[in-house]
Amino acid sequence: MFLERCLILENERWKMKRKRNIYFYIFEAFNMVVFRQKKIITVNSIGDDLQKARQALNLSIKAVEKKINISENYLKAMETNDWDDIPGEIYRKNFLKKYTEFLAIDFDGIKNRYEKAVKNLENNTDKLASKFGVGRKKFVVFPKIIRNVLIGILIIIIIGYIGRQILSLLSPPKFDILYPEEKFITNSVAIKILGFVNDEAWIGLNDNEISVGTDGYFTVDIDLNPGLNIIKFEARKRYGRSKIIYRRIIAE
């Protein structure tokens, strides 16, 4: 009798367990169907809605730019959801309102979706910031610091380049007399001068202009008087300082 009762209880327990398993499988199957349905459903982004509405009107972004006076770059940023390319929250909402009104789209609905997306982004930033053990404001500031540093470096490079160009423009030309050397002694009554200048500059011999070759070299023949001859060479750029070289040549 006792054994029979135990068998009955065990049989009922097995039925209950089987029943629970059936409910469990039904529940899991339902969840899988719902989950798959949710994944199949495509939720268009704000940018997709804007782009489709514009294309439905057969308008290019360039045409919209002319009609509502919003830069083409900002219109593209809205259609591609690159909101960071639009400076400032006020400008983003104003541009979005102007664009949706032009496309005859419900602005309030778009605005709510935009604000919800921004809030979700902030929540994700909070989670990521807490993961690294820093506050959200500090976490958000990091990219700005990097951006500002890069901008600062770029400005320094540009200023340095401009300063170098100005210095090169105002400095005297690089100019030298290669032959003869200073205090040269010769038995000839004439001598050939060889010089070089690597800037576009005016070259003068005793205030008379000398022709310079395309390679920067120049030559000039000079008649010498007996005794000491002092020859003055001058190189001068248009806006820069001049450079003067003297050659003292003794003709015996």
Rosetta constraint file for C-alpha pairs under 8 A:
AtomPair CA 1 CA 5 HARMONIC 6.27 0.50
AtomPair CA 2 CA 6 HARMONIC 6.29 0.50
AtomPair CA 3 CA 7 HARMONIC 6.30 0.50
AtomPair CA 4 CA 8 HARMONIC 6.32 0.50
AtomPair CA 5 CA 9 HARMONIC 6.27 0.50
AtomPair CA 6 CA 10 HARMONIC 6.08 0.50
AtomPair CA 7 CA 11 HARMONIC 6.05 0.50
AtomPair CA 8 CA 12 HARMONIC 6.25 0.50
AtomPair CA 9 CA 13 HARMONIC 6.09 0.50
AtomPair CA 10 CA 14 HARMONIC 6.14 0.50
AtomPair CA 11 CA 15 HARMONIC 6.30 0.50
AtomPair CA 12 CA 16 HARMONIC 6.23 0.50
AtomPair CA 13 CA 17 HARMONIC 6.16 0.50
AtomPair CA 14 CA 18 HARMONIC 6.07 0.50
AtomPair CA 15 CA 19 HARMONIC 6.01 0.50
AtomPair CA 16 CA 20 HARMONIC 6.15 0.50
AtomPair CA 17 CA 21 HARMONIC 6.17 0.50
AtomPair CA 18 CA 22 HARMONIC 6.19 0.50
AtomPair CA 19 CA 23 HARMONIC 6.34 0.50
AtomPair CA 20 CA 24 HARMONIC 6.06 0.50
AtomPair CA 21 CA 25 HARMONIC 6.12 0.50
AtomPair CA 22 CA 26 HARMONIC 6.13 0.50
AtomPair CA 23 CA 27 HARMONIC 6.01 0.50
AtomPair CA 24 CA 28 HARMONIC 6.08 0.50
AtomPair CA 25 CA 29 HARMONIC 5.97 0.50
AtomPair CA 26 CA 30 HARMONIC 6.11 0.50
AtomPair CA 27 CA 31 HARMONIC 6.16 0.50
AtomPair CA 28 CA 32 HARMONIC 6.12 0.50
AtomPair CA 29 CA 33 HARMONIC 6.25 0.50
AtomPair CA 30 CA 34 HARMONIC 6.15 0.50
AtomPair CA 31 CA 35 HARMONIC 5.84 0.50
AtomPair CA 32 CA 36 HARMONIC 5.99 0.50
AtomPair CA 33 CA 37 HARMONIC 6.07 0.50
AtomPair CA 34 CA 38 HARMONIC 6.16 0.50
AtomPair CA 35 CA 39 HARMONIC 6.28 0.50
AtomPair CA 36 CA 40 HARMONIC 6.11 0.50
AtomPair CA 37 CA 41 HARMONIC 6.26 0.50
AtomPair CA 44 CA 48 HARMONIC 5.82 0.50
AtomPair CA 44 CA 49 HARMONIC 6.61 0.50
AtomPair CA 45 CA 49 HARMONIC 6.48 0.50
AtomPair CA 45 CA 81 HARMONIC 7.84 0.50
AtomPair CA 46 CA 50 HARMONIC 6.33 0.50
AtomPair CA 46 CA 78 HARMONIC 7.84 0.50
AtomPair CA 46 CA 79 HARMONIC 7.24 0.50
AtomPair CA 46 CA 81 HARMONIC 7.08 0.50
AtomPair CA 46 CA 110 HARMONIC 6.75 0.50
AtomPair CA 46 CA 113 HARMONIC 7.56 0.50
AtomPair CA 46 CA 114 HARMONIC 7.40 0.50
AtomPair CA 47 CA 51 HARMONIC 6.08 0.50
AtomPair CA 47 CA 78 HARMONIC 5.65 0.50
AtomPair CA 47 CA 79 HARMONIC 3.70 0.50
AtomPair CA 47 CA 80 HARMONIC 5.28 0.50
AtomPair CA 47 CA 81 HARMONIC 5.39 0.50
AtomPair CA 48 CA 52 HARMONIC 6.06 0.50
AtomPair CA 48 CA 79 HARMONIC 6.26 0.50
AtomPair CA 48 CA 80 HARMONIC 7.52 0.50
AtomPair CA 49 CA 53 HARMONIC 6.09 0.50
AtomPair CA 49 CA 79 HARMONIC 7.98 0.50
AtomPair CA 50 CA 54 HARMONIC 6.20 0.50
AtomPair CA 50 CA 78 HARMONIC 7.79 0.50
AtomPair CA 50 CA 79 HARMONIC 5.95 0.50
AtomPair CA 50 CA 100 HARMONIC 7.35 0.50
AtomPair CA 50 CA 103 HARMONIC 7.66 0.50
AtomPair CA 51 CA 55 HARMONIC 6.12 0.50
AtomPair CA 51 CA 79 HARMONIC 5.69 0.50
AtomPair CA 52 CA 56 HARMONIC 6.01 0.50
AtomPair CA 53 CA 57 HARMONIC 6.62 0.50
AtomPair CA 53 CA 103 HARMONIC 6.22 0.50
AtomPair CA 53 CA 105 HARMONIC 7.94 0.50
AtomPair CA 54 CA 58 HARMONIC 6.58 0.50
AtomPair CA 54 CA 59 HARMONIC 5.81 0.50
AtomPair CA 54 CA 60 HARMONIC 7.47 0.50
AtomPair CA 54 CA 103 HARMONIC 6.51 0.50
AtomPair CA 55 CA 59 HARMONIC 5.87 0.50
AtomPair CA 55 CA 60 HARMONIC 7.42 0.50
AtomPair CA 59 CA 63 HARMONIC 6.10 0.50
AtomPair CA 59 CA 64 HARMONIC 6.71 0.50
AtomPair CA 60 CA 64 HARMONIC 6.41 0.50
AtomPair CA 61 CA 65 HARMONIC 6.12 0.50
AtomPair CA 61 CA 72 HARMONIC 6.27 0.50
AtomPair CA 61 CA 75 HARMONIC 6.94 0.50
AtomPair CA 61 CA 76 HARMONIC 7.51 0.50
AtomPair CA 62 CA 66 HARMONIC 6.57 0.50
AtomPair CA 62 CA 72 HARMONIC 6.23 0.50
AtomPair CA 63 CA 67 HARMONIC 6.46 0.50
AtomPair CA 64 CA 68 HARMONIC 6.14 0.50
AtomPair CA 64 CA 69 HARMONIC 7.80 0.50
AtomPair CA 64 CA 70 HARMONIC 7.88 0.50
AtomPair CA 65 CA 69 HARMONIC 5.20 0.50
AtomPair CA 65 CA 70 HARMONIC 5.17 0.50
AtomPair CA 65 CA 71 HARMONIC 5.83 0.50
AtomPair CA 65 CA 72 HARMONIC 5.69 0.50
AtomPair CA 65 CA 75 HARMONIC 7.65 0.50
AtomPair CA 66 CA 70 HARMONIC 7.63 0.50
AtomPair CA 68 CA 98 HARMONIC 7.47 0.50
AtomPair CA 68 CA 99 HARMONIC 7.62 0.50
AtomPair CA 68 CA 102 HARMONIC 7.68 0.50
AtomPair CA 70 CA 74 HARMONIC 6.79 0.50
AtomPair CA 70 CA 75 HARMONIC 6.86 0.50
AtomPair CA 70 CA 95 HARMONIC 7.25 0.50
AtomPair CA 71 CA 75 HARMONIC 6.40 0.50
AtomPair CA 72 CA 76 HARMONIC 6.19 0.50
AtomPair CA 73 CA 77 HARMONIC 6.14 0.50
AtomPair CA 74 CA 78 HARMONIC 6.30 0.50
AtomPair CA 74 CA 85 HARMONIC 7.14 0.50
AtomPair CA 74 CA 86 HARMONIC 6.15 0.50
AtomPair CA 75 CA 79 HARMONIC 6.36 0.50
AtomPair CA 76 CA 80 HARMONIC 6.09 0.50
AtomPair CA 77 CA 81 HARMONIC 5.82 0.50
AtomPair CA 77 CA 82 HARMONIC 4.70 0.50
AtomPair CA 77 CA 83 HARMONIC 6.08 0.50
AtomPair CA 77 CA 85 HARMONIC 6.24 0.50
AtomPair CA 77 CA 86 HARMONIC 7.16 0.50
AtomPair CA 78 CA 82 HARMONIC 6.21 0.50
AtomPair CA 78 CA 83 HARMONIC 6.33 0.50
AtomPair CA 78 CA 96 HARMONIC 7.51 0.50
AtomPair CA 82 CA 86 HARMONIC 7.82 0.50
AtomPair CA 83 CA 92 HARMONIC 7.22 0.50
AtomPair CA 86 CA 91 HARMONIC 7.03 0.50
AtomPair CA 86 CA 92 HARMONIC 6.12 0.50
AtomPair CA 87 CA 91 HARMONIC 6.66 0.50
AtomPair CA 87 CA 92 HARMONIC 7.34 0.50
AtomPair CA 88 CA 92 HARMONIC 6.45 0.50
AtomPair CA 89 CA 93 HARMONIC 6.35 0.50
AtomPair CA 90 CA 94 HARMONIC 6.12 0.50
AtomPair CA 91 CA 95 HARMONIC 5.89 0.50
AtomPair CA 92 CA 96 HARMONIC 5.99 0.50
AtomPair CA 93 CA 97 HARMONIC 6.00 0.50
AtomPair CA 93 CA 111 HARMONIC 7.60 0.50
AtomPair CA 94 CA 98 HARMONIC 6.16 0.50
AtomPair CA 95 CA 99 HARMONIC 6.01 0.50
AtomPair CA 96 CA 100 HARMONIC 6.03 0.50
AtomPair CA 96 CA 107 HARMONIC 7.81 0.50
AtomPair CA 96 CA 111 HARMONIC 7.98 0.50
AtomPair CA 97 CA 101 HARMONIC 6.07 0.50
AtomPair CA 97 CA 107 HARMONIC 5.93 0.50
AtomPair CA 98 CA 102 HARMONIC 6.24 0.50
AtomPair CA 99 CA 103 HARMONIC 6.25 0.50
AtomPair CA 100 CA 104 HARMONIC 5.88 0.50
AtomPair CA 100 CA 105 HARMONIC 4.90 0.50
AtomPair CA 100 CA 106 HARMONIC 6.78 0.50
AtomPair CA 100 CA 107 HARMONIC 5.75 0.50
AtomPair CA 101 CA 105 HARMONIC 6.01 0.50
AtomPair CA 101 CA 106 HARMONIC 7.46 0.50
AtomPair CA 101 CA 107 HARMONIC 6.85 0.50
AtomPair CA 106 CA 110 HARMONIC 6.54 0.50
AtomPair CA 107 CA 111 HARMONIC 5.84 0.50
AtomPair CA 108 CA 112 HARMONIC 6.10 0.50
AtomPair CA 109 CA 113 HARMONIC 6.34 0.50
AtomPair CA 110 CA 114 HARMONIC 6.10 0.50
AtomPair CA 111 CA 115 HARMONIC 6.11 0.50
AtomPair CA 112 CA 116 HARMONIC 6.06 0.50
AtomPair CA 113 CA 117 HARMONIC 6.12 0.50
AtomPair CA 114 CA 118 HARMONIC 6.22 0.50
AtomPair CA 115 CA 119 HARMONIC 6.10 0.50
AtomPair CA 116 CA 120 HARMONIC 6.16 0.50
AtomPair CA 117 CA 121 HARMONIC 6.16 0.50
AtomPair CA 118 CA 122 HARMONIC 6.23 0.50
AtomPair CA 119 CA 123 HARMONIC 6.20 0.50
AtomPair CA 120 CA 124 HARMONIC 6.16 0.50
AtomPair CA 121 CA 125 HARMONIC 6.11 0.50
AtomPair CA 122 CA 126 HARMONIC 6.14 0.50
AtomPair CA 123 CA 127 HARMONIC 6.34 0.50
AtomPair CA 124 CA 128 HARMONIC 6.16 0.50
AtomPair CA 125 CA 129 HARMONIC 5.87 0.50
AtomPair CA 125 CA 136 HARMONIC 6.59 0.50
AtomPair CA 125 CA 139 HARMONIC 7.92 0.50
AtomPair CA 125 CA 140 HARMONIC 7.90 0.50
AtomPair CA 126 CA 130 HARMONIC 6.04 0.50
AtomPair CA 126 CA 135 HARMONIC 7.57 0.50
AtomPair CA 126 CA 136 HARMONIC 5.39 0.50
AtomPair CA 127 CA 131 HARMONIC 6.18 0.50
AtomPair CA 128 CA 132 HARMONIC 6.61 0.50
AtomPair CA 129 CA 133 HARMONIC 6.22 0.50
AtomPair CA 129 CA 134 HARMONIC 5.37 0.50
AtomPair CA 129 CA 135 HARMONIC 5.99 0.50
AtomPair CA 129 CA 136 HARMONIC 5.49 0.50
AtomPair CA 129 CA 139 HARMONIC 5.81 0.50
AtomPair CA 130 CA 134 HARMONIC 5.76 0.50
AtomPair CA 130 CA 135 HARMONIC 6.72 0.50
AtomPair CA 130 CA 136 HARMONIC 7.61 0.50
AtomPair CA 134 CA 138 HARMONIC 6.53 0.50
AtomPair CA 134 CA 139 HARMONIC 6.37 0.50
AtomPair CA 135 CA 139 HARMONIC 6.08 0.50
AtomPair CA 136 CA 140 HARMONIC 6.03 0.50
AtomPair CA 137 CA 141 HARMONIC 6.08 0.50
AtomPair CA 138 CA 142 HARMONIC 6.50 0.50
AtomPair CA 140 CA 144 HARMONIC 7.31 0.50
AtomPair CA 141 CA 145 HARMONIC 6.14 0.50
AtomPair CA 142 CA 146 HARMONIC 6.36 0.50
AtomPair CA 143 CA 147 HARMONIC 6.05 0.50
AtomPair CA 144 CA 148 HARMONIC 5.99 0.50
AtomPair CA 145 CA 149 HARMONIC 6.06 0.50
AtomPair CA 146 CA 150 HARMONIC 6.19 0.50
AtomPair CA 147 CA 151 HARMONIC 6.12 0.50
AtomPair CA 148 CA 152 HARMONIC 6.00 0.50
AtomPair CA 149 CA 153 HARMONIC 6.18 0.50
AtomPair CA 150 CA 154 HARMONIC 6.14 0.50
AtomPair CA 151 CA 155 HARMONIC 6.14 0.50
AtomPair CA 152 CA 156 HARMONIC 6.20 0.50
AtomPair CA 153 CA 157 HARMONIC 6.21 0.50
AtomPair CA 154 CA 158 HARMONIC 6.20 0.50
AtomPair CA 155 CA 159 HARMONIC 6.05 0.50
AtomPair CA 156 CA 160 HARMONIC 5.93 0.50
AtomPair CA 157 CA 161 HARMONIC 6.08 0.50
AtomPair CA 158 CA 162 HARMONIC 6.16 0.50
AtomPair CA 159 CA 163 HARMONIC 5.95 0.50
AtomPair CA 160 CA 164 HARMONIC 6.04 0.50
AtomPair CA 161 CA 165 HARMONIC 6.25 0.50
AtomPair CA 162 CA 166 HARMONIC 6.20 0.50
AtomPair CA 163 CA 167 HARMONIC 6.02 0.50
AtomPair CA 164 CA 168 HARMONIC 6.04 0.50
AtomPair CA 165 CA 169 HARMONIC 6.08 0.50
AtomPair CA 166 CA 170 HARMONIC 6.15 0.50
AtomPair CA 167 CA 171 HARMONIC 5.80 0.50
AtomPair CA 169 CA 239 HARMONIC 6.54 0.50
AtomPair CA 169 CA 240 HARMONIC 5.90 0.50
AtomPair CA 170 CA 239 HARMONIC 5.76 0.50
AtomPair CA 170 CA 240 HARMONIC 3.80 0.50
AtomPair CA 170 CA 241 HARMONIC 6.35 0.50
AtomPair CA 171 CA 240 HARMONIC 5.11 0.50
AtomPair CA 171 CA 241 HARMONIC 5.76 0.50
AtomPair CA 172 CA 235 HARMONIC 7.84 0.50
AtomPair CA 172 CA 236 HARMONIC 6.73 0.50
AtomPair CA 172 CA 237 HARMONIC 6.74 0.50
AtomPair CA 172 CA 240 HARMONIC 5.46 0.50
AtomPair CA 172 CA 241 HARMONIC 4.57 0.50
AtomPair CA 172 CA 242 HARMONIC 5.18 0.50
AtomPair CA 172 CA 243 HARMONIC 5.84 0.50
AtomPair CA 173 CA 197 HARMONIC 7.10 0.50
AtomPair CA 173 CA 198 HARMONIC 7.26 0.50
AtomPair CA 173 CA 199 HARMONIC 5.75 0.50
AtomPair CA 173 CA 200 HARMONIC 7.97 0.50
AtomPair CA 173 CA 201 HARMONIC 6.81 0.50
AtomPair CA 173 CA 235 HARMONIC 6.60 0.50
AtomPair CA 173 CA 236 HARMONIC 6.57 0.50
AtomPair CA 173 CA 237 HARMONIC 6.40 0.50
AtomPair CA 173 CA 240 HARMONIC 7.70 0.50
AtomPair CA 173 CA 241 HARMONIC 7.76 0.50
AtomPair CA 173 CA 242 HARMONIC 7.06 0.50
AtomPair CA 173 CA 243 HARMONIC 6.82 0.50
AtomPair CA 174 CA 197 HARMONIC 5.73 0.50
AtomPair CA 174 CA 198 HARMONIC 5.87 0.50
AtomPair CA 174 CA 199 HARMONIC 6.57 0.50
AtomPair CA 175 CA 195 HARMONIC 7.70 0.50
AtomPair CA 175 CA 196 HARMONIC 5.87 0.50
AtomPair CA 175 CA 197 HARMONIC 4.40 0.50
AtomPair CA 175 CA 198 HARMONIC 6.87 0.50
AtomPair CA 175 CA 235 HARMONIC 6.74 0.50
AtomPair CA 175 CA 243 HARMONIC 7.35 0.50
AtomPair CA 176 CA 195 HARMONIC 5.76 0.50
AtomPair CA 176 CA 196 HARMONIC 5.54 0.50
AtomPair CA 176 CA 197 HARMONIC 6.59 0.50
AtomPair CA 176 CA 245 HARMONIC 7.55 0.50
AtomPair CA 177 CA 181 HARMONIC 7.63 0.50
AtomPair CA 177 CA 193 HARMONIC 7.55 0.50
AtomPair CA 177 CA 194 HARMONIC 6.14 0.50
AtomPair CA 177 CA 195 HARMONIC 4.21 0.50
AtomPair CA 177 CA 196 HARMONIC 6.47 0.50
AtomPair CA 177 CA 245 HARMONIC 7.57 0.50
AtomPair CA 178 CA 193 HARMONIC 7.84 0.50
AtomPair CA 178 CA 194 HARMONIC 5.51 0.50
AtomPair CA 178 CA 195 HARMONIC 5.06 0.50
AtomPair CA 178 CA 196 HARMONIC 7.11 0.50
AtomPair CA 179 CA 192 HARMONIC 7.94 0.50
AtomPair CA 179 CA 193 HARMONIC 5.68 0.50
AtomPair CA 179 CA 194 HARMONIC 5.06 0.50
AtomPair CA 179 CA 195 HARMONIC 6.83 0.50
AtomPair CA 180 CA 184 HARMONIC 6.35 0.50
AtomPair CA 180 CA 193 HARMONIC 6.47 0.50
AtomPair CA 180 CA 194 HARMONIC 7.39 0.50
AtomPair CA 180 CA 247 HARMONIC 7.76 0.50
AtomPair CA 181 CA 247 HARMONIC 7.14 0.50
AtomPair CA 182 CA 246 HARMONIC 7.72 0.50
AtomPair CA 182 CA 247 HARMONIC 5.17 0.50
AtomPair CA 182 CA 248 HARMONIC 5.70 0.50
AtomPair CA 182 CA 249 HARMONIC 7.11 0.50
AtomPair CA 183 CA 247 HARMONIC 6.77 0.50
AtomPair CA 183 CA 248 HARMONIC 4.76 0.50
AtomPair CA 183 CA 249 HARMONIC 5.21 0.50
AtomPair CA 183 CA 250 HARMONIC 6.79 0.50
AtomPair CA 184 CA 248 HARMONIC 6.64 0.50
AtomPair CA 184 CA 249 HARMONIC 4.76 0.50
AtomPair CA 184 CA 250 HARMONIC 6.14 0.50
AtomPair CA 185 CA 249 HARMONIC 5.87 0.50
AtomPair CA 185 CA 250 HARMONIC 4.71 0.50
AtomPair CA 185 CA 251 HARMONIC 6.03 0.50
AtomPair CA 185 CA 252 HARMONIC 7.32 0.50
AtomPair CA 186 CA 249 HARMONIC 7.58 0.50
AtomPair CA 186 CA 250 HARMONIC 6.33 0.50
AtomPair CA 186 CA 251 HARMONIC 5.16 0.50
AtomPair CA 186 CA 252 HARMONIC 6.31 0.50
AtomPair CA 187 CA 251 HARMONIC 5.67 0.50
AtomPair CA 187 CA 252 HARMONIC 5.15 0.50
AtomPair CA 188 CA 224 HARMONIC 7.80 0.50
AtomPair CA 188 CA 251 HARMONIC 6.65 0.50
AtomPair CA 188 CA 252 HARMONIC 7.73 0.50
AtomPair CA 189 CA 223 HARMONIC 6.01 0.50
AtomPair CA 189 CA 224 HARMONIC 5.05 0.50
AtomPair CA 189 CA 225 HARMONIC 6.87 0.50
AtomPair CA 189 CA 226 HARMONIC 7.68 0.50
AtomPair CA 189 CA 251 HARMONIC 6.83 0.50
AtomPair CA 190 CA 221 HARMONIC 6.97 0.50
AtomPair CA 190 CA 222 HARMONIC 5.51 0.50
AtomPair CA 190 CA 223 HARMONIC 4.25 0.50
AtomPair CA 190 CA 224 HARMONIC 5.16 0.50
AtomPair CA 191 CA 221 HARMONIC 5.76 0.50
AtomPair CA 191 CA 222 HARMONIC 5.41 0.50
AtomPair CA 191 CA 223 HARMONIC 6.58 0.50
AtomPair CA 191 CA 224 HARMONIC 7.28 0.50
AtomPair CA 192 CA 219 HARMONIC 6.68 0.50
AtomPair CA 192 CA 220 HARMONIC 5.66 0.50
AtomPair CA 192 CA 221 HARMONIC 4.42 0.50
AtomPair CA 192 CA 222 HARMONIC 6.29 0.50
AtomPair CA 193 CA 219 HARMONIC 5.35 0.50
AtomPair CA 193 CA 220 HARMONIC 5.18 0.50
AtomPair CA 193 CA 221 HARMONIC 6.17 0.50
AtomPair CA 193 CA 222 HARMONIC 7.39 0.50
AtomPair CA 194 CA 217 HARMONIC 7.33 0.50
AtomPair CA 194 CA 218 HARMONIC 5.95 0.50
AtomPair CA 194 CA 219 HARMONIC 4.64 0.50
AtomPair CA 194 CA 220 HARMONIC 6.91 0.50
AtomPair CA 195 CA 217 HARMONIC 5.75 0.50
AtomPair CA 195 CA 218 HARMONIC 5.37 0.50
AtomPair CA 195 CA 219 HARMONIC 6.41 0.50
AtomPair CA 196 CA 216 HARMONIC 5.50 0.50
AtomPair CA 196 CA 217 HARMONIC 4.40 0.50
AtomPair CA 196 CA 218 HARMONIC 6.17 0.50
AtomPair CA 197 CA 201 HARMONIC 7.60 0.50
AtomPair CA 197 CA 216 HARMONIC 5.16 0.50
AtomPair CA 197 CA 217 HARMONIC 6.52 0.50
AtomPair CA 197 CA 235 HARMONIC 7.99 0.50
AtomPair CA 198 CA 216 HARMONIC 5.54 0.50
AtomPair CA 199 CA 216 HARMONIC 7.64 0.50
AtomPair CA 199 CA 237 HARMONIC 7.85 0.50
AtomPair CA 200 CA 237 HARMONIC 6.86 0.50
AtomPair CA 201 CA 235 HARMONIC 6.11 0.50
AtomPair CA 201 CA 236 HARMONIC 5.32 0.50
AtomPair CA 201 CA 237 HARMONIC 4.58 0.50
AtomPair CA 201 CA 238 HARMONIC 7.15 0.50
AtomPair CA 202 CA 209 HARMONIC 7.12 0.50
AtomPair CA 202 CA 210 HARMONIC 7.84 0.50
AtomPair CA 202 CA 234 HARMONIC 7.95 0.50
AtomPair CA 202 CA 235 HARMONIC 5.52 0.50
AtomPair CA 202 CA 236 HARMONIC 5.15 0.50
AtomPair CA 202 CA 237 HARMONIC 6.27 0.50
AtomPair CA 203 CA 209 HARMONIC 5.66 0.50
AtomPair CA 203 CA 210 HARMONIC 5.43 0.50
AtomPair CA 203 CA 211 HARMONIC 7.43 0.50
AtomPair CA 203 CA 212 HARMONIC 7.67 0.50
AtomPair CA 203 CA 233 HARMONIC 7.23 0.50
AtomPair CA 203 CA 234 HARMONIC 5.68 0.50
AtomPair CA 203 CA 235 HARMONIC 4.53 0.50
AtomPair CA 203 CA 236 HARMONIC 6.63 0.50
AtomPair CA 204 CA 208 HARMONIC 4.91 0.50
AtomPair CA 204 CA 209 HARMONIC 4.21 0.50
AtomPair CA 204 CA 210 HARMONIC 5.43 0.50
AtomPair CA 204 CA 233 HARMONIC 5.67 0.50
AtomPair CA 204 CA 234 HARMONIC 5.11 0.50
AtomPair CA 204 CA 235 HARMONIC 6.48 0.50
AtomPair CA 205 CA 209 HARMONIC 6.27 0.50
AtomPair CA 205 CA 210 HARMONIC 6.64 0.50
AtomPair CA 205 CA 231 HARMONIC 7.30 0.50
AtomPair CA 205 CA 232 HARMONIC 5.85 0.50
AtomPair CA 205 CA 233 HARMONIC 4.77 0.50
AtomPair CA 205 CA 234 HARMONIC 6.64 0.50
AtomPair CA 206 CA 231 HARMONIC 6.61 0.50
AtomPair CA 206 CA 232 HARMONIC 5.12 0.50
AtomPair CA 206 CA 233 HARMONIC 6.31 0.50
AtomPair CA 206 CA 234 HARMONIC 7.90 0.50
AtomPair CA 207 CA 232 HARMONIC 7.95 0.50
AtomPair CA 207 CA 233 HARMONIC 7.82 0.50
AtomPair CA 207 CA 234 HARMONIC 7.57 0.50
AtomPair CA 210 CA 218 HARMONIC 7.60 0.50
AtomPair CA 210 CA 220 HARMONIC 7.54 0.50
AtomPair CA 211 CA 218 HARMONIC 6.65 0.50
AtomPair CA 212 CA 216 HARMONIC 5.99 0.50
AtomPair CA 212 CA 217 HARMONIC 5.97 0.50
AtomPair CA 212 CA 218 HARMONIC 4.83 0.50
AtomPair CA 212 CA 219 HARMONIC 7.96 0.50
AtomPair CA 213 CA 217 HARMONIC 5.53 0.50
AtomPair CA 213 CA 218 HARMONIC 6.00 0.50
AtomPair CA 224 CA 229 HARMONIC 6.67 0.50
AtomPair CA 224 CA 251 HARMONIC 6.60 0.50
AtomPair CA 225 CA 229 HARMONIC 6.58 0.50
AtomPair CA 225 CA 251 HARMONIC 6.63 0.50
AtomPair CA 226 CA 250 HARMONIC 7.35 0.50
AtomPair CA 226 CA 251 HARMONIC 5.01 0.50
AtomPair CA 226 CA 252 HARMONIC 5.99 0.50
AtomPair CA 227 CA 250 HARMONIC 5.23 0.50
AtomPair CA 227 CA 251 HARMONIC 5.02 0.50
AtomPair CA 227 CA 252 HARMONIC 6.08 0.50
AtomPair CA 228 CA 248 HARMONIC 6.73 0.50
AtomPair CA 228 CA 249 HARMONIC 5.86 0.50
AtomPair CA 228 CA 250 HARMONIC 4.50 0.50
AtomPair CA 228 CA 251 HARMONIC 6.51 0.50
AtomPair CA 229 CA 248 HARMONIC 5.68 0.50
AtomPair CA 229 CA 249 HARMONIC 5.09 0.50
AtomPair CA 229 CA 250 HARMONIC 6.02 0.50
AtomPair CA 229 CA 251 HARMONIC 7.50 0.50
AtomPair CA 230 CA 246 HARMONIC 6.86 0.50
AtomPair CA 230 CA 247 HARMONIC 5.91 0.50
AtomPair CA 230 CA 248 HARMONIC 4.67 0.50
AtomPair CA 230 CA 249 HARMONIC 6.51 0.50
AtomPair CA 231 CA 246 HARMONIC 5.65 0.50
AtomPair CA 231 CA 247 HARMONIC 5.20 0.50
AtomPair CA 231 CA 248 HARMONIC 6.40 0.50
AtomPair CA 231 CA 249 HARMONIC 7.88 0.50
AtomPair CA 232 CA 244 HARMONIC 7.03 0.50
AtomPair CA 232 CA 245 HARMONIC 6.10 0.50
AtomPair CA 232 CA 246 HARMONIC 4.74 0.50
AtomPair CA 232 CA 247 HARMONIC 6.66 0.50
AtomPair CA 233 CA 244 HARMONIC 5.66 0.50
AtomPair CA 233 CA 245 HARMONIC 5.16 0.50
AtomPair CA 233 CA 246 HARMONIC 6.15 0.50
AtomPair CA 234 CA 242 HARMONIC 6.79 0.50
AtomPair CA 234 CA 243 HARMONIC 5.69 0.50
AtomPair CA 234 CA 244 HARMONIC 4.41 0.50
AtomPair CA 234 CA 245 HARMONIC 6.37 0.50
AtomPair CA 235 CA 242 HARMONIC 5.58 0.50
AtomPair CA 235 CA 243 HARMONIC 5.27 0.50
AtomPair CA 235 CA 244 HARMONIC 6.50 0.50
AtomPair CA 236 CA 240 HARMONIC 6.90 0.50
AtomPair CA 236 CA 241 HARMONIC 6.36 0.50
AtomPair CA 236 CA 242 HARMONIC 4.19 0.50
AtomPair CA 236 CA 243 HARMONIC 6.41 0.50
AtomPair CA 237 CA 241 HARMONIC 6.70 0.50
AtomPair CA 237 CA 242 HARMONIC 6.63 0.50
